[in-house]
Amino acid sequence: MEKRFHLSFEAALLLALFALFGLSLVASPAPPRNEVLISGWLFADETRMDDAVLVVELEGRDCLFAEILDNGQFFFRLPVGAKATLLFIKPGHLPKEVVVDTHNAMSSPKAQRENRKVKFEVVLEEESKRPGRRYEGPVGSIHFVRGTGTMKVKHDLRVVADDRSPANSMSGSTEHAREQ
């Protein structure tokens, strides 16, 4: 005597969903603890960002892939324990540098939860608002405190005369005036 077991369509579908969910738990590893996801938004006076560029220089020698979407959103990953210089460039705007140091980013359980994703915004200023000027150095830095892994952010928006600018080459002056 042969027994047959009939499943309804709904029961079979539910069984298949549970099986897929179980496989996804095994197949998708947890995000690695050895990297930090950096993401944020780049803003300028216009809304188009299709001509903007983000250069991520790791340890002064390697470039990492970084993407800027047309709406200005950017994202990339940095290894923990690294220092990177980010250069945001858009034609007609003053370029900006931001330094990110991920040493100590995962130094405590709380830091591991909070620093897995770091988000910030960058606003570019039109060159026409400050002709013949450039930022003196990086406009910001992000680092993480030893021990706690707390994120610290610093800003420095000082501008100086840009000796490479045609606006300054006519004056003959080599004076580096600072503005705030």
Secondary structure as the mmCIF struct_conf table of DSSP 4:
data_model
#
loop_
_struct_conf.conf_type_id
_struct_conf.id
_struct_conf.beg_label_comp_id
_struct_conf.beg_label_asym_id
_struct_conf.beg_label_seq_id
_struct_conf.end_label_comp_id
_struct_conf.end_label_asym_id
_struct_conf.end_label_seq_id
HELX_RH_AL_P HELX_RH_AL_P1 PHE A 9 ALA A 27
BEND BEND1 SER A 28 SER A 28
HELX_LH_PP_P HELX_LH_PP_P1 PRO A 29 PRO A 32
TURN_TY1_P TURN_TY1_P1 ARG A 33 ASN A 34
STRN STRN1 GLU A 35 PHE A 43
BEND BEND2 ASP A 45 THR A 47
TURN_TY1_P TURN_TY1_P2 ASP A 50 ASP A 51
STRN STRN2 VAL A 53 LEU A 58
TURN_TY1_P TURN_TY1_P3 GLU A 59 ARG A 61
STRN STRN3 ASP A 62 LEU A 64
STRN STRN4 GLU A 67 ILE A 68
TURN_TY1_P TURN_TY1_P4 ASP A 70 ASN A 71
BEND BEND3 GLY A 72 GLY A 72
STRN STRN5 GLN A 73 PRO A 79
TURN_TY1_P TURN_TY1_P5 VAL A 80 GLY A 81
STRN STRN6 LYS A 83 ILE A 89
TURN_TY1_P TURN_TY1_P6 PRO A 91 GLY A 92
STRN STRN7 HIS A 93 HIS A 93
STRN STRN8 LYS A 96 ASP A 101
TURN_TY1_P TURN_TY1_P7 HIS A 103 MET A 106
BEND BEND4 SER A 107 SER A 108
HELX_RH_AL_P HELX_RH_AL_P2 PRO A 109 GLU A 114
BEND BEND5 ASN A 115 ARG A 116
STRN STRN9 LYS A 117 VAL A 123
STRN STRN10 GLU A 126 GLU A 126
HELX_RH_3T_P HELX_RH_3T_P1 GLU A 127 LYS A 129
BEND BEND6 ARG A 130 ARG A 130
TURN_TY1_P TURN_TY1_P8 PRO A 131 GLY A 132
STRN STRN11 ARG A 133 TYR A 135
BEND BEND7 GLU A 136 GLY A 137
BEND BEND8 VAL A 139 VAL A 139
STRN STRN12 GLY A 140 PHE A 144
TURN_TY1_P TURN_TY1_P9 ARG A 146 THR A 148
STRN STRN13 MET A 151 HIS A 155
STRN STRN14 VAL A 159 ALA A 161
TURN_TY1_P TURN_TY1_P10 ASP A 163 ARG A 164
BEND BEND9 SER A 165 SER A 165
HELX_RH_AL_P HELX_RH_AL_P3 PRO A 166 SER A 169
TURN_TY1_P TURN_TY1_P11 MET A 170 SER A 171
STRN STRN15 GLU A 179 GLU A 179
#
